[in-house]
Structure formats: C-alpha cells, structure tokens
Amino acid sequence: MKPSLLAAAFALAPVLGAASPAAAQDRLLNVSYDIARELFEALNPAFAEHWQETTGRTVTTDQSHGGTSRQARAILEGLGADVVTFNQETDIDVLVGGGLVPEGWRELLPNGASPYHSLPAFLVREGNPRDIQDWDDLAREDVTVIFPNPRTSGNARYTYLAAFAYGLEHNDGDEDAAEAFVKEIFDSVPVFDTGGRGATQTFAERGIGDVLVTFEAETGGIAEAYEDQNLERVTPSISLFAAFPVAVVAEVAERNGNTELANAYLEWLYTPEAQRILAQHFYRVTDEDVAAEFADSLPDVQLVTAEDTFGGWEAIQRDHFAEGARLDSVFVNQ
C-alpha cells in the first residue's frame, strides 16, 4: 500500500470500548466516508446491543474514515474492510471492478442498497451576513465558498453535480453555460481539502469562508458541534438526491469469517432503531414513520436525481469525472 493511503486508511478508531479484547467474540471493520465519525459512534453501540441480544455474542466495530475515492483505492490495495458505508455509488462500483463486491450489490438490500439519503446544502455564519440563499449566491464575487476536492471526495462530487443541476435549470439545459456557472463557484474556493472533515475544520475552526457546502446531515451536526458560533443551516431551492450506498465487501468478509455479521450489520441499518439514530443526525431516512417524526428538522426541497438529470452514474463518470471531462475543465487554473 502506498504510504499516503496507508496513513489515511488505517486511521482506525474502535468505537466500542465496553468489551475487553478477551471477551470480544466478533470484530468488524466498516470503511466509511470522511464525515461519518459521529454518526457511527452513535450507531455502533446500538448495533452491539442488538447483536448481543440476537446472537449472545459481543462485537467490536472498528471504523476507517476518509474521502471515499481514497478509501476505495485503499481497499483495493489491501485495507480489510468487511463492509463499506459510502456516500458515492461509483466508489462501490470501483470495488466491483476489483472483484471484491458482487455486481448486483444494489439489489441485495432495499432502496438500491441505500438505507438513508441526504443532499448538498449550506452552512453560513451567524446572521447570514452575505444573505446566501441559493446556488447563484455562491458564484458572487463577494462570497468565499468552502467544500472539498471533488477528485478525492464523494461529498464534493455531489456538490459539483448539484451546482451543475442548478446551472442547467437556470440556463435552459445548456451544459456549457452550466459548466461556466460551476466554474464561477469553484473560483470562489480558496482551498480544496481532500475530504469533508478537512473542509469543516477550514470553515468552523480556521474561520475561512462565508459558506460551507456539505451534506445537509452534516450541516446539522456541525451547527451542534460548534454551537458557540451560532452557525445557520440553509437549504437551497434545488439540490441533488444523495444516496448513501452500503455493501458487504464479500471477498474480505468471507476471508475474515464475517459474512453473517457483515450482512446483519447492513440489514440492521434499515430497522426503526437505526433509522431513528440516523434521523437524529439529520439524515433523511427510508422508514416513513421515523421520517414523519423528524419532518420539522428537514425542510422541503426540490430534489433531482443523477439518473434524470445526468443519465446515471456511468454517464456522469464519462462526461464529468473521467480524465479530460467537464470537471477537469472547471478545475483549469485552480
């Protein structure tokens, strides 16, 4: 494994400390996206209780967090993930190409193997001094924007696509005009961190930028974590449906003797207990009853999909993220 990936990939943090090493009968590695630390710190102990009740065995769940493209490469290079909980479908498809995840992974769990979803949204300073309300405000010369690098962050790829979708909507479907609009936003970004966590630190801890663009779920978590700053959440008029796909890394889980445990872990994410924890962290969930409980914290928004707007993820990869495609054009002179 390359040294840079090794350092990022093995930043593992055991989130369950109740069981001693001698008592722990099962151990699972969940490789996830950069900003999901607090979410899984809440989910994993609840799953441990469920596993104890249903099997009589204890379980320790280890976490690895980073930009999902880097995480996928790390798994291909040997990081022993039993499951992945990503924020980008194409990064799981990379693992399919490497023979680690079955081709039909989307059909193995409900809702396209996405137990929850979110959308790109904004977080602004107290009082919203720049009056940032929608994507066009991010292209203004007086606004400084913070989000991570789309080349390394699934979070940022959704930001790029949501801004592009807004550009299409307001330019009669003209793709070149939409690209020019997105480039104006990119020109307002002073630094591109590799992942969402770094971008959060740039905005909330270093005090750089007027607006942070990240998943709606993360805007709620950041506002709570930095409550002394009185940061404010803003939902744009239109955004992109962001699935959070999950999959068993079948070859690794089988090698580790964790196939049953890995499947149970992902299936549990659809239960009302897990869905309620997800909703408490501002994710939009698939359980209708749980979603209704938290409707007040998640405002209505026009959501477009990758399929309807861009022709699906294969087309997105070809037209936007492949070498020499539109993202490279947007990044010219960055």
C-alpha angles and dihedrals in degrees: 000000000000112000094239092052092042091058093048098040098049096050085117122171119190105222097192116065100161097092121064117229090253093053098043107101097177134036128187133187116212112190109201147165124289103260100042099091098106092041094058092040084065098039101046099061089050090051090049090057090048092049092049092050096047101038106017089235131116122232135198116202117203121199134211117189133190144110104319096234090055090045092052091051090048091054091050088052094051113285102146102229116171091188137008124213102188137169096221128060094206091062090059088048087057087060089049088056089052092053094245100108125041117252094240095054093129090062096050095077134030124276094023090306091298112122092182140011143198140178138228110274139158139260117197138182123273111295091010091255093188091049092232110184109147146012095276089062089062090063094057117115092232094056125085114203130203126201133128130263114286089212091067105020129068087197090060094045088060089050090052092048095045091051090047090051089052089050091052091048092053098040101051092257094305104155095195091052090048090051091050090051092051091048089057088056092047090051087061093059111097096190134015111213117200095241145013094264092057091048090051091053091048091053104035103029104028093037094228121149140019096245137023116210114206141124114312089239090058093049089061093047094047093048089054094044092051098034092147088068094055092221114187130222119227124189113204122225093251132020143160124269104244114202118202101213124199132194143171111245087226101192093049096042091052092048090051093047089243104117095113093043094046093051092046091051094055094041089052090060088073095056120105090247094057093038090056091052089049092051091049086059091053098257119141107239137205097229103095095206093051091044090054091053091059101035094115093063095050113059124209115268136173105253123197123192134228089239098051098039103034106018096255136299096296090057091044091053092049099042102035115016106032118100109284094013127124097288090059089052091051090050094054109130092005 
